Amino acid sequence: MQASDNLSLVMRCVVAVRGALLQRSGLRGAHEEAFPPAPAATWPERPREEKGRSEPNRAIGFNMSSAIPHPAGHDDALHRLRGYLGGQQLGLNDRLPPERELCVRLGVSRAELRKAMAVLEAEGQVWRHVGRGTFIGARPVLNLEDVQFLGSVTSPMQILEARVAIEPELARLAALHGVGSDVHELRLCNRRCREAKSWRVYESWDNRFHYAVAAASKNKLLMTLFETLNAVRRTLVWKTLRVGSAPPGDHVSFSEHDALCEAIIRHDTAAAEEAMHAHLASVRLRLLPSKTGGRP
């Protein structure tokens, strides 16, 4: 599929989402303002895990669950917070623990934690909602009620169609604009998918892998559309047949992720776009086998 065709499909998605929300709110007319793009978020590089310390709460070299609070300093608190987030299986828009709990886990004061959170929020790593908590990712363009509404009027097939319209183009742009930190994140996510000891952990890292591809595109508008699509996707209940407690060693997505990752690293735009198409076709075959047929 050509880039122009992808962009045409993307624009149709934009119009459809905007139309659904205007219909919900009773607004009409071309005078309504379009949704402004939110800043794209990328995950920072983190220190390598120490040998023999693969547990999530040891990502920065000590057991956070038993940490003793003491003055850490702004830079130290930020380092500890980054390490903690890197060791958790947190997906886009997942809620973080309350401040008091994080202070105990990280061994920092509340003031130090808030300063560190402010840095991550400025980077687009987290966003905060007064009265609701702190969440992973950049602040969504849509509020939670809008996301729930779109989820209520969207079918699984429509979600997959929207992914096909957006994600191959994101993969192509990732191969074009991706940098070293993007490669680091893609390789980390790809490795963690293979190492997952449960389907839940695998799905969390799989979600983060696709998020890393989108972030590498460096296109804030497409990134915003991807985040909105991902938020709506998470509101649906997907009936997936799982065999065993964790993905098998030859799980088909592993090789598909490898092909996509390597194409992006080589800056091969055509191969990256095609690899994402092939991956999404495989996903659709597994999720909706009765509705497949031809290229998605």
Disulfide bonds with the S-S distance in Angstrom:
none
